[in-house]
Amino acid sequence: MRQAVCRQRRLHVTESKPMLRLRWSNIIHRITTSGPYVDERISIVVLTLVVAVGLSAVAYAEKSVPSFSFAPLYILPLALSALVHPLRVSLVLAAICLSLHDVLGPAPKLSIQHVTKDIITLFGFFFVVIVVNQLGTQRKRLAARAERERDDLAREIQMAAEVQQNILPRSVPTVPGFELAARMYPAKIVAGDYYGFIELPKGEIGLVIADVSGKGVAAGLLMPSIEVVLQMDAPRFRDTRDLLRSFNKVVYQITDGSRFISLFYGKLCPQSRTLQYTNAGHNPPLLIRVSLDPILLDKGGPVLGLLPPADYQSDKIELRSGDVLVLYTDGTVEAENPAGEEYSARRLATVVSSHLDQSPSELITMIHASVVEFAETPHLADDLTVLVLKTL
C-alpha cells in the first residue's frame, strides 16, 4: 500500500510539472498574441493607420531636424499600438523606432555610452508598451465583467417582474350586478403598484389598490407581502378599519419605518349593493354618478408603515345603478405634460363622466390613452394602475 502511494505521488509530481509549464506557456502565448481590443476590427484599422502616420511623422521630424532628438515622441504611437495590436507586434515596432532614430536622427558616435543609451531607450519603449498593453487588457477584462454582471442583473430583474405579474390577478371575479376591470402599466420592468381581488365570506369581494413608496425593484419587493397578508387576514376582519390597523403593524415591522404603502381597501357586498372601505393615505377613489359631482372616498387614516399605533376609520356607501367607481394610483393623476401641469383627478373625473356608457375595460384603456396624450409621451414617469367598478 505504501509503495503504491509513493508511486502515485511520484506520478503526480512528474505530471504536474508539464502541466505547470503548459499553463505558463499558454499565459505567455495569450499575452504576446492578442491585443486588448483585438475584437474591435474597425477601431483597429483606424488606429493602425494613426500609429503608422504617427511613426512616419516622428521619423520625418528626425530627418528634417537632425540637430534635435525626437526619440521621446515615439512613445505616443507606441502606446497607441499597445492598445490595439498583439504585444509582440508592439515590441517589434519599439525596436524599429529605435532603429529609425539611429538611422534618421543625428549621426551617432559608436561608443559604449551610445550603446548603453540605446539599450536603456529600448527597455524604456518596451516598458511603456507592456504597461499600456496590460492596462488595456485589464480595462477590457473589467468591462467584460461589468457587462456580465449587468446581464445577470437584468435577468434577475426580469424574473422579479415575472414573479410580480404572477402575484397580480390573472382574471377579475364575476360579481352579480357589477362589472369589474383592472390593469397596471409599469413605468419600469418592476412596478411598485398593486391591485387585487379577495374572496370573502358570504359572497363579498375585497377590492385593493396600493402604491409602495419609491419605484423599481426596491418598491416591488413589498408587493408579495401585501398579497400574502391581505389574502390571509382579510377574511378574519369584519370591518375594513380593523384589517388596516393590523396590516399597518405588519408593514412597520417589515420596513422598520423606512418605507410606506398607500392603500385603499373596500369590501363589496353584492346583496346589499354597498361598499365599506378604509383609505390609508391613498389617492381618493372617484365615485361618479350621472349629473352629479364626483364623490371622493377619503375616509380612513395615514399611510401604512410609518406609525405602528395608527388609527383608521371606515365608511360605507350605497351603490346605485350606473355608478362608476374608479380606483387609481398617483401615476395617473400626477402625470405631467411638458409645461409641468398635472393630469389631476378633476381631468380624470371629466373623462370618465363623459363615457359612462362604456365598459370598465374600455374605460381603463381610454384613461391610459388620455394620460399618455396629455403627457405627450408613452413612457410615463410613474406606474399607472386603474381599477374600475361599474354597477349594472
N, C-alpha and C positions, 0 to 999 in steps of 0.2 A: 504493500500500500504506500509506504513512504517513498519507494523508488518511483512508483507511478506518479506521485505528487511532484517529485523532483523533476521528472521528465516533462510533466505538464507545465511546470514553472519555467524550465529552460525553453520549451516550445513557445510559451507566451512571450518570453523576453526576446527570443530571436525573431518572432513575428512582429513584435511591437516596434522594433527599430525601422524596418522598411516602411511600416505604416506611418511612423513619425516623419521619415524622410519624404514620403509621398505627400503627406499633409503640408509640409513646408514648401515642397516644390509646387503644389497647387496654389498656395498663397502667393509665392513669388511670381508664378506664371500669370495669375489673375492681376496682380498689381502692375506687371510690366506689359500687359497686352490689352488692357481696357481702360479707356478714359472715363472720367466721372459722367460725362454727358454723351457717351458713345451711342445711345439710342436716339438722340435728338439729331436726326440726319440733316435737316435743313439748316439748323443752327451751326452744325459742324462745318458745312460747306461755306457758309458765310464767314464764320470766324477763321477758317483756314485761309481764306483769301486775305482777311485782315492781318493774320500772322505773317503771311508771305509779303504783303505790302509793307508791314512794319519792319521786317528784317531787311528788305530791299532799301527802305528809306534810311535806316541806320547805316547800312553798308555804303550807300551813296554819300551820306554825310561824311563818313570816314574817308572816302576817296576825295571828296571835294575840299575838305578842310584837313589836310594832312598834319597841320600843326597842333591839332587838338584831338584828344581821345574821346570817342563816343561809346566806348565799351559798356559803361553802365546802362546805356539806353537799351541794350539787347535784352535786359531783364523784362521789360514791358511785354514785347511779343512772346518771349519765352513763357512768362507767367500765363498769358492767354492761351498759349499752346498747351500748357499743362492741364488746363481745364477741359479741353475737348479732344486731345489726342492720347493714344496709349503712352504710358510713361517712357517706354523705350524710344519712341519717336521724338519726344521732347528732349530726352537726354542726347540723342544724336544731333538734334538741332542746336543744343547748347555747345557741343563740340564744334559744329560747323560755324557757329557765331564766333567762337574764339579764333578759328582759322581765318574767317573773314577779317577779323580785327587785325590779325598779324599780317595778312596779305594787303589789305586796303588801308590800314592805319599808318601812322608814322613808321619809317623804316626802323625795324628793331635791331638792337645790337645783341648778338648772340653771347649770352653770359649766364652765369648761374643765377644772378638776380632776375634776369628776364625769364628764364625757365621757371624759376620759383614763382614769379608773379603770374605766369600763365597757368601754372598748376593751381594756385590759390584762386585765380579768377574762374577756372573751370569748375573747381569744387563749389565756389560761390554760386555759379549758374546751376549746378546740379542740386545744391541745397534749395534754391528758390523753386526749381521745377518740382522737386519731390514734395516740398511742403505745400505748394499750391495744389498739386495733384491730389494729395491726401486730404486737404481741406475740402476740395470739390467733391471727392468721393464721400467724405463724411456728410457733407451737406446733402448730397443726393440720397444717402442712406437714411438720414433723418427725415427727408421729405417723403421717401417711400414709406417709412414707418408711420409718419403723420397721416399719410393717405390711407394706410391700412386701418389705423385707429379711427379715422373719420368714417370709413366704410362700415366698420364694426358698430360704431355709434349709430350710424344711420339705420343699420339693420335692427338694432335694439329699439330705436325709436319707432320704427315701422311695426315691430312686434308689439310694442306698447299700444300703438294706435289700433292694431287688430284686436288686442285684448279689450280696449276701451269700446270698440264697436260691438264686441260680443256682450258687453255689460248692458248696453242700451237695448231697449225693447226691439225685438225683431218684427213685432206687429202690434197694432193697437187693439185693445179689448173691444168687444161688441157689447154695447150697453143699450138696452131697450129705451127708446125715446131720446137718444142722444147720438151724436156723431163726433168722433174724435180723430185728430191727426196731430203728428208731431214730427219735427225734423231739426237736425243740427247741422250747421255749416261751419266747420272748424276754420279758424284763421291760420293755424299751423297743423302739422301732422297729428299732434296730440292736443286735444282740447281740454279746457278747464270747466266747460259747461256739462250739465247733466239734466236729463229728464227721464221720468219713469212712471209706470202704472203699477199699482199694488192692489192685489186682490184681497179684499177684506171680508169679514163675516157678514152674513145677511145680504149678500149680493152687492155690497158697497165697493167703490173703487177709489183708491188713493191716487191723486194727481200730484206729481212732484216736478218742480223745475228748480235748478240750483246753479250757482256760479261760484267757483272756487277762486279766491284772490290770486292774482298772477296769471300767467299764461304758460303754455307749453307743457313739458313733461312734469315739472315740479307741481303744477296745479292738477294735472291729470292723475297723479298718484293718489290723490284723495278721493277720486271718484269711486273706486271699489268700496271704500269704507261707507260712503253714502248709500250705495246699493245694498250692502250686506246688513247694515244696522237698520235701515228703514224696512227692508223686507222681513227682518226678524221681529222688530219691535212694534211696527205699526198695528198689527192685529191685536196687540195686548192693550192698547190705549183707546179708550172711547172718545176722548177729547183730543183734538189736534194740538192744543197748547201743552198738554202733558207729554205728548210724544216729543215735541221740540225741546222741552225742558230737559228731558233725558238725553236727547241727541246732542244738545249743546255741551253737556258734560263729557260725552264721548269725544267730540271733536276737540275740546280743550285738552283732554288727556293725550290725544294723538299728536296734536300740533304744538302743545305747550304754549299756546297763545301766539305763536309766530305766524299762523295763517288763520283765515276765517272763511266762512261759507255763508253766502246769502242764499236763502232758500224759501220757497213758497210751498206749503203743503195744504192740499184741500182734500176733503173726504166727501165724495159724491154719493148721495143716496138716491137711486133712480125711483124708488117707490114714492118718496115724498117730494121729489124733484127739488132737493135742497143741496147746498154745498156749504159744509162747515170748513173753515180754513184758519190758518195762522201764517202770518207773513213775518219771516225772520230777516228783516233788513233787505228784502229783495225788491226789485222794481215792481211796483204795484200792478197786478194784472188789471186788464180793462174789461169790464162787463158792458157790452154795447147793446143798446136796445133801439128800436126804431123810433125816430123823432125825439129822443131823449139824450141828455148829456151822458158821456161815459161815466160809469161808477168805478172808482178806484178801490181795489181790495187791499187796504194797507193796514188792517188791524193785526197786531202781533207783538213784536219786540225787536231787540237788536240782532245783529248778525251772529251766527253760531261760531263759537270757539274763542272769543275774546274774553268773555267774563264767565267763570264757572257757575256762579249763582245768579244767572239771569232769569228774569220773569217774562212770561209770554201770555198773551191773551188770544182769545179766539172769537170768531164771529160766524154768523150763519146767514146766508142769503137764499131767497127763493128764486128759482129759475123759471122763466116764462117761455112759452113757445116763441121761437125766433130769436132768442137771446144768443149772443156770441161772446164767449169768454176767451180772451187772448192772454196767454201766459208767455213771457218773453224774457230774455236776458239783456244786460246793458249793451251788448254788442249791436242790438237792434236800434235802440233809441239814441245811443251816444255815437253812432257813426257820423263822421264829419265830412262835409264837402270841401273842395279846395279853398273856400273862403273861411273855413273854420266854424261853420254853422252846424249844429247838431240836428240829427233827424227828428228827434223829440217824440214823446208819447202823444202829443197833440196831432202830429202828422200821421202817426200810426193809426190813431183812432179815426181820423178822417178817411184814410184809405180803406179801412175795414168797414166803416159805416156806409160807404158808397158801393160796397159789394157784398151786402148781407145775404144775397141770394145764392152766393157761391158756396161750395162745399169747404170744409176745413182744410182739406189738402190743397185745393185751388187757392184758398186764402193765403196759406203759407208760401206757396210759390209766388204769388203776387206780392206779398210783403217783402220777400227776399229780393225780387226784381226791383221793387220800388226803392229799397235801401241802396242797392248797387247803383241804380240810376242816379240817386241823389248824391252818393259819394263819388260818382264818376270813376269808379274803379272796381273791377271784380274781386280784387284782393283786399278784403276788409281787414282792419287793424285788430279786431277782436272777434271772438267766437260769436256766432249769431244762432240762437236757438229759439224756436217758437213752438208752442203747444196751443192748439185751438180746440175748444169745446163748443159745439152748437146744439141747442135744444130744438128738437123737432116738434 
